Structures are given as structure tokens and as C-alpha cells.
Amino acid sequence: MKKSIYDKLEDIPQADRDENNYQMCSDAGSPNNGKWVLLLDGAHPVQAKNTELLSEKAGTMKKTEHDSIVGQKDGQIAQLTNDLATAKTTSGIPAGQVAVPAEDATLLSQVKQLGDFATIKTKVDEYAVLKERDDANTRKTLLTDAANAHGLNPDAFVSLAELHKIAEKLEMREVPDPKKPAEKVKHFFVKGKDAVGADTAVVLSDYVKTDDNFKPFLPSLTTTDKSTVKVPKTGHGEPVKEGSPASNYINRTYGRREKAKQE
């Protein structure tokens, strides 16, 4: 085996000098600086050994990395397997079912007593219809009481008030009776507030005289003879009086239509 380092050129065998197998090291940072070192061409046993060692080290590193990843995955699988086994033994919930709070389970049990979904939905829909009907009757009673309290015709006032949702604004208050100060009477007010929140409620009898939705119908609102009352349907225009040109025109028009139908 060739020697790797010589201190002087003269120490190198002549055959190696003739083949230029050595070269002086000129690396100032190397411990061999100024010495003659062997030129390696890959065939030197040292180089072959180094290559072998490097290959083994790389393989060892890859195997170590692979083993580490496999170990992590094995640990995760073991943990999941353990969690699944614990869940099976502790939850007691069959497949296809879910856990719910106790109060939800109680509510569900109570609801199921009412019937299946279709039956319950029908009942809910019917309730909505009945509630709307009940609310309408409640509003009609309130509006009728208000009309009677202020000398208004109930039929005309209820129709207009429903159209303009006055029931939501009505409020009954007890005020001193002008004729009997020691007693109180019921007056209905249409509630309202100004920009600063002050009460601007108006007594109903005055409200119908000033509101644009009611003023055109004052003749019908203030009459007590139901036979002459024309209940407003659209909220616009004066009521039509019997025997008026408008009434005669309507009678002629609809009279012709009815006659045509009969023929």
C-alpha cells in the first residue's frame, strides 16, 4: 500500500515520483500544508473503504428514519385501537344511534306521544289557523268596544281599523267623566310618541277626524243607522249613498250583468 504523506520530495520512492503520484499540499489551513500527499484516483483502498462506510451510513440513516416513522404510525394505530375498544365497552350506544342530552331525550319522548311527523305538522298548521282566527276575534272585540265607547259605527270602524292595523296602537285609559267628575269613563287612545319620546296619544274620536285614512269615511263612521252604512273596502273615497248618481250607475251596471247571466 502506498504511503499517504511524505515530508519531503526526496522521501518519495523514485517510481512514484516518476509517475507523479504525489503533490505538495498548499492549503494553509490543512495540517499537511507543505507536505507531499498521495493523489487518490478512486482505486486506493482507503477511498474504497470510505465509499463503503459512507454507503453503510446512508443506509443506516434511511433505515433509522423509516423505523422511526413506522414506530410513530404503530403507536397511533395502537392508540386508536385502544380508544375504539374503550368506546365499545363504556358508551353502550349501538351502531346507528347518537348520544343526546337527557332533556332532549325527554322532549323527544313527549313529542312522539303526539303522533308521527305528519300528524304533528297537521296539528301545528291547524293551530296557526285557529290562533289567527282567535286573534282576529280578539281584535274585533277590542275595536268594537272602542267604537261604541266613542259613538262610532262598529261595522265601519272595524273594517277600516283592520285595514290600517289600528288595534296594535289602541290603548284603553280610564279618565274622569266630564259630567260626573267623581266617576271615571273608558276612553280609547291611539298611541304615539314624538322624536324625543314624549307621549302624543290621541283620543280615538279626535283621531278619526284628523287621520287621512279615516276622514273620507266620517259619514259612515259617525252614523248609527246601519242601513245607510257603506263599509269601506279599500280605504279610499266617500261612501256611496242610496239614490245617488253613483248608486244608480252601479245598480244599472250590475243589473245588466245579472240579467245577461240569467239569459
C-alpha positions as CSV (number, residue, x, y, z in Angstrom):
1,M,0.0,0.0,0.0
2,K,1.3,3.4,-0.9
3,K,2.1,5.8,1.9
4,S,-0.3,8.7,2.0
5,I,2.1,11.6,3.2
6,Y,5.8,12.4,2.9
7,D,7.5,15.4,4.5
8,K,10.0,15.8,1.6
9,L,10.0,15.0,-2.1
10,E,13.3,13.1,-1.6
11,D,11.5,10.7,0.7
12,I,9.1,9.5,-2.0
13,P,10.2,6.4,-3.9
14,Q,11.6,7.1,-7.3
15,A,8.9,5.1,-9.1
16,D,6.1,7.1,-7.5
17,R,7.9,10.3,-8.2
18,D,8.3,9.3,-11.9
19,E,4.5,8.6,-12.1
20,N,3.7,11.9,-10.3
21,N,1.6,10.1,-7.7
22,Y,2.2,12.8,-5.1
23,Q,1.6,16.5,-4.9
24,M,2.6,19.2,-2.4
25,C,-0.3,20.4,-0.3
26,S,-0.6,24.2,-0.4
27,D,-3.7,24.5,1.8
28,A,-2.7,26.8,4.7
29,G,-5.5,25.5,6.8
30,S,-4.5,21.9,6.4
31,P,-2.2,20.1,8.9
32,N,-0.5,18.6,5.8
33,N,0.4,22.1,4.4
34,G,3.9,21.9,2.8
35,K,3.9,18.1,2.7
36,W,3.6,15.7,-0.2
37,V,0.3,13.9,-0.2
38,L,-0.9,10.9,-2.3
39,L,-3.1,11.8,-5.3
40,L,-6.2,9.5,-5.0
41,D,-7.9,8.3,-8.2
42,G,-10.7,6.2,-6.6
43,A,-8.8,2.9,-6.7
44,H,-6.9,3.4,-3.4
45,P,-8.1,1.0,-0.7
46,V,-8.7,4.0,1.6
47,Q,-11.1,5.5,-0.9
48,A,-12.9,2.3,-1.4
49,K,-13.3,1.9,2.3
50,N,-14.5,5.4,2.7
51,T,-17.1,4.8,-0.1
52,E,-18.2,1.6,1.7
53,L,-18.5,3.4,5.0
54,L,-20.5,6.3,3.5
55,S,-22.9,3.9,1.8
56,E,-23.5,1.9,5.0
57,K,-24.0,5.2,7.0
58,A,-26.6,6.4,4.4
59,G,-28.4,3.1,4.5
60,T,-28.4,3.1,8.3
61,M,-29.8,6.7,8.4
62,K,-32.6,5.8,5.9
63,K,-33.4,2.6,7.9
64,T,-33.4,4.6,11.2
65,E,-35.7,7.3,9.7
66,H,-38.0,4.6,8.2
67,D,-38.1,2.7,11.6
68,S,-39.0,6.0,13.3
69,I,-41.9,6.7,11.0
70,V,-43.2,3.2,11.3
71,G,-42.9,3.4,15.0
72,Q,-45.0,6.5,15.1
73,K,-47.7,5.0,12.9
74,D,-47.7,1.8,15.0
75,G,-48.2,4.0,18.1
76,Q,-51.1,5.9,16.6
77,I,-52.7,2.6,15.4
78,A,-52.4,1.2,18.9
79,Q,-53.9,4.3,20.5
80,L,-56.9,4.3,18.1
81,T,-57.4,0.6,18.7
82,N,-57.4,1.2,22.4
83,D,-59.8,4.1,22.1
84,L,-62.2,2.1,20.0
85,A,-62.1,-0.8,22.5
86,T,-62.8,1.7,25.3
87,A,-65.7,3.3,23.5
88,K,-67.3,-0.1,22.8
89,T,-67.2,-1.1,26.4
90,T,-68.1,2.2,28.0
91,S,-70.6,4.1,25.7
92,G,-73.2,1.4,25.4
93,I,-74.5,3.1,22.2
94,P,-75.4,0.7,19.4
95,A,-74.3,1.5,15.9
96,G,-76.6,4.0,14.1
97,Q,-77.5,5.8,17.2
98,V,-76.2,9.0,18.8
99,A,-75.9,10.3,22.3
100,V,-78.2,13.3,23.2
101,P,-78.6,15.3,26.4
102,A,-81.2,13.9,28.9
103,E,-83.5,16.8,28.5
104,D,-83.6,16.4,24.7
105,A,-84.4,12.7,25.0
106,T,-87.3,13.6,27.4
107,L,-88.6,16.2,24.9
108,L,-88.4,13.7,22.1
109,S,-90.3,11.2,24.1
110,Q,-93.0,13.7,24.8
111,V,-93.3,14.8,21.2
112,K,-93.6,11.3,20.0
113,Q,-96.7,10.9,22.1
114,L,-98.4,13.4,19.9
115,G,-98.1,11.1,16.8
116,D,-95.8,10.9,13.8
117,F,-94.3,13.8,12.0
118,A,-97.3,14.2,9.5
119,T,-99.8,14.3,12.4
120,I,-97.8,16.8,14.4
121,K,-97.3,19.0,11.4
122,T,-101.1,19.0,10.7
123,K,-101.8,19.9,14.3
124,V,-99.3,22.8,14.2
125,D,-100.8,24.1,10.9
126,E,-104.3,23.9,12.4
127,Y,-103.1,25.7,15.5
128,A,-101.7,28.6,13.4
129,V,-105.1,28.9,11.6
130,L,-107.0,28.8,14.9
131,K,-104.7,31.3,16.5
132,E,-105.1,33.7,13.7
133,R,-108.9,33.3,13.9
134,D,-108.8,33.8,17.7
135,D,-106.5,36.9,17.3
136,A,-108.9,38.3,14.7
137,N,-111.9,37.8,17.1
138,T,-109.9,39.5,19.9
139,R,-109.1,42.5,17.7
140,K,-112.7,42.7,16.5
141,T,-113.9,42.8,20.2
142,L,-111.4,45.4,21.1
143,L,-112.2,47.6,18.0
144,T,-116.0,47.2,18.6
145,D,-115.6,48.3,22.3
146,A,-113.6,51.3,21.2
147,A,-116.1,52.2,18.5
148,N,-119.0,52.0,21.0
149,A,-117.1,54.0,23.6
150,H,-116.7,56.9,21.2
151,G,-120.0,56.8,19.3
152,L,-118.6,55.3,16.1
153,N,-120.3,52.8,13.9
154,P,-118.7,49.4,14.8
155,D,-119.0,47.9,11.3
156,A,-117.4,50.8,9.5
157,F,-114.7,51.4,12.1
158,V,-113.7,47.7,12.5
159,S,-113.3,47.4,8.7
160,L,-111.1,50.5,8.4
161,A,-109.2,49.8,11.6
162,E,-108.3,46.3,10.5
163,L,-107.1,47.6,7.2
164,H,-104.8,50.1,8.9
165,K,-103.8,47.9,11.8
166,I,-105.2,50.3,14.4
167,A,-105.7,47.6,17.0
168,E,-101.9,47.4,17.6
169,K,-102.0,51.1,18.6
170,L,-105.1,51.2,20.7
171,E,-104.9,51.7,24.4
172,M,-107.8,51.9,26.9
173,R,-107.5,54.5,29.6
174,E,-109.8,55.5,32.4
175,V,-110.3,59.2,32.6
176,P,-112.6,61.4,34.7
177,D,-116.2,61.7,33.5
178,P,-116.8,65.3,32.4
179,K,-120.4,65.0,33.6
180,K,-119.5,63.2,36.8
181,P,-116.0,64.2,38.0
182,A,-116.1,61.7,40.8
183,E,-116.5,58.8,38.3
184,K,-114.3,57.6,35.5
185,V,-115.1,56.5,32.0
186,K,-113.3,54.4,29.5
187,H,-111.6,56.3,26.6
188,F,-109.6,54.7,23.9
189,F,-106.4,56.4,22.6
190,V,-104.3,55.8,19.5
191,K,-100.8,55.6,21.0
192,G,-97.9,57.6,19.6
193,K,-94.6,59.3,20.6
194,D,-92.6,62.1,19.1
195,A,-88.9,62.3,18.3
196,V,-87.9,62.8,21.9
197,G,-90.2,60.1,23.3
198,A,-93.0,62.3,24.6
199,D,-96.5,60.8,24.6
200,T,-98.5,62.0,21.6
201,A,-101.5,59.7,22.1
202,V,-104.8,61.0,20.5
203,V,-108.2,60.1,21.8
204,L,-109.9,57.9,19.2
205,S,-112.9,60.3,18.5
206,D,-110.4,63.0,17.5
207,Y,-108.1,60.6,15.6
208,V,-110.7,59.6,13.1
209,K,-111.4,63.2,12.4
210,T,-107.8,64.1,11.6
211,D,-106.2,60.9,10.1
212,D,-106.2,60.8,6.3
213,N,-107.2,57.2,6.3
214,F,-110.4,57.8,8.3
215,K,-111.5,61.4,7.4
216,P,-113.1,60.4,4.0
217,F,-115.3,57.9,5.8
218,L,-116.6,60.1,8.6
219,P,-120.2,59.9,7.4
220,S,-120.1,56.2,7.7
221,L,-118.1,56.2,10.9
222,T,-120.4,58.6,12.7
223,T,-123.8,57.2,11.6
224,T,-125.7,54.9,13.8
225,D,-128.1,53.7,11.1
226,K,-126.6,50.5,9.7
227,S,-128.9,50.5,6.7
228,T,-127.1,53.6,5.3
229,V,-123.6,52.5,6.3
230,K,-121.3,51.7,3.4
231,V,-118.4,49.7,4.9
232,P,-115.1,50.8,3.3
233,K,-113.3,48.1,1.4
234,T,-110.3,49.9,0.0
235,G,-109.8,52.8,2.4
236,H,-110.4,55.5,-0.3
237,G,-113.4,57.7,-1.3
238,E,-116.7,58.7,0.3
239,P,-119.4,56.1,1.0
240,V,-122.0,55.8,-1.8
241,K,-125.5,56.9,-0.7
242,E,-128.6,55.2,-1.9
243,G,-130.3,57.0,-4.7
244,S,-127.2,59.0,-5.6
245,P,-125.9,59.1,-9.3
246,A,-123.1,56.7,-8.3
247,S,-125.5,54.3,-6.7
248,N,-127.8,54.4,-9.8
249,Y,-124.9,53.8,-12.1
250,I,-123.7,50.8,-10.0
251,N,-127.2,49.3,-10.0
252,R,-127.6,49.7,-13.7
253,T,-124.2,48.1,-14.4
254,Y,-124.6,45.2,-12.2
255,G,-128.3,44.8,-13.1
256,R,-127.3,44.3,-16.8
257,R,-124.7,41.7,-15.8
258,E,-127.1,39.7,-13.7
259,K,-129.7,39.9,-16.5
260,A,-127.1,38.6,-19.0
261,K,-126.3,35.7,-16.8
262,Q,-129.9,34.7,-16.4
263,E,-130.4,34.8,-20.2
